[in-house]
Amino acid sequence: MGAALALHVPWERADRWLAEERRWRDLAAAMPSCDVPESRAVDAVFESCPWDQLASVGYSRHDDGVLYVHDVRAFADALGESTELFSDPLTAVHADGSAQAPWPVTLACARKGAVLHAECVMADVERAERKARREAIYDAFTPG
């Protein structure tokens, strides 16, 4: 006996659901390899910049590099940019002002953030390098 087939959404919303599935497929195709240095740099910038309430970057294999913006206008203002920064065709801006944007937009935002918050970013990078050097020399300390 074959597996039972079921609709994911009511039939009248099938076209919208399929369009969203295609958009996510295209977003996934634009994701960077996790091995590229830019991906690690983007992670460092987003972890250092004061954007917790405005935006975040996906980290799983399903959304690595996807930019999740909670408020497009506020995030654009924080970057000193217009909302045109989010005009990539794969960017989906929702009625509530939130958005998901592809890797090229994520990278552009990280580059701008690295310039705006260079002191914070560099302090975090230097701290991570000191820790890595210490652990390379003395091994990682695990209490207990």
C-alpha positions in Angstrom: 0.0 0.0 0.0 1.3 3.5 -0.9 1.7 6.4 1.4 -1.4 8.5 1.9 -1.3 11.9 0.2 -2.6 14.9 1.9 -2.8 18.6 1.1 -0.5 20.9 3.0 -2.9 23.8 2.8 -6.5 24.2 1.7 -6.9 23.9 -2.1 -7.7 27.6 -2.5 -4.3 28.6 -1.0 -2.3 26.0 -3.0 -0.9 28.6 -5.5 0.4 30.8 -2.7 1.9 27.9 -0.9 3.7 26.6 -4.0 5.0 30.1 -4.7 6.4 30.3 -1.2 8.0 26.8 -1.6 9.7 28.0 -4.9 10.9 31.1 -3.2 12.5 29.1 -0.4 14.1 26.8 -2.9 15.6 29.8 -4.7 16.8 31.2 -1.4 18.4 27.9 -0.6 20.2 28.0 -4.0 21.6 31.4 -3.1 23.0 30.2 0.3 26.8 30.3 0.7 28.9 27.2 1.5 29.5 27.1 5.2 33.2 26.8 4.4 33.5 30.2 2.8 35.3 32.8 5.0 32.6 35.4 4.3 30.1 33.1 6.1 32.2 33.1 9.2 32.8 36.8 8.9 29.0 37.5 8.6 28.4 35.4 11.8 31.1 37.4 13.7 29.6 40.7 12.6 26.0 39.7 13.5 27.1 38.4 16.8 29.0 41.6 17.6 26.5 44.3 16.4 23.6 45.5 18.5 21.0 44.1 16.2 19.4 41.4 18.3 15.9 42.9 18.2 16.2 43.9 14.5 17.7 41.1 12.5 19.4 37.7 12.6 21.0 35.2 10.3 19.9 31.6 9.8 22.5 29.0 10.9 20.9 25.7 10.0 21.5 23.8 6.8 18.1 24.9 5.7 18.6 28.6 6.1 22.3 29.3 6.5 22.9 32.9 5.3 19.2 33.9 5.1 18.7 37.2 6.7 15.6 37.4 9.0 14.7 41.1 9.6 12.1 41.8 12.2 11.5 45.4 11.1 12.9 46.4 7.7 12.6 50.2 8.2 14.3 50.1 11.6 17.1 47.9 10.4 17.7 50.0 7.3 17.8 53.1 9.6 20.3 51.3 11.9 22.5 50.7 8.9 22.1 54.2 7.6 20.6 52.9 4.4 17.3 53.1 2.7 14.9 50.2 2.5 16.1 49.8 -1.2 18.8 47.7 0.4 16.1 45.0 0.6 15.0 45.2 -3.1 16.6 41.9 -4.1 13.9 39.9 -6.0 14.3 37.0 -3.6 13.6 39.2 -0.6 10.1 38.7 0.8 8.9 41.8 2.8 5.7 41.0 4.7 2.8 43.3 5.7 4.1 43.5 9.3 7.4 45.0 8.1 9.4 41.8 8.6 11.4 40.1 5.8 13.6 37.2 4.8 16.4 38.1 2.4 19.0 36.1 0.5 22.7 35.8 1.0 23.7 38.8 -1.1 21.6 41.1 1.1 22.9 39.4 4.2 26.5 40.0 3.1 25.8 43.7 2.2 24.3 44.3 5.6 27.2 42.6 7.4 29.7 44.7 5.4 27.9 47.9 6.4 27.7 46.7 10.0 31.4 45.9 10.1 32.1 49.5 9.1 29.6 51.0 11.5 30.6 48.9 14.5 34.2 48.2 13.7 35.3 48.6 17.4 32.8 46.1 18.7 33.5 43.6 15.9 37.3 43.9 16.3 37.1 43.6 20.1 35.1 40.3 19.7 37.5 39.0 17.0 40.5 39.8 19.2 38.9 38.1 22.2 38.1 35.0 20.2 41.7 34.9 18.8 43.2 35.2 22.3 40.9 32.3 23.5 41.8 30.2 20.5 45.6 30.8 21.0 45.2 30.0 24.7 43.3 26.7 24.0 45.8 25.8 21.3 48.7 26.1 23.8 47.1 24.9 27.0 44.1 23.0 25.8 40.5 23.9 26.7 39.7 24.0 30.4 36.7 22.0 31.4 35.8 22.4 35.1 34.9 19.4 37.1 
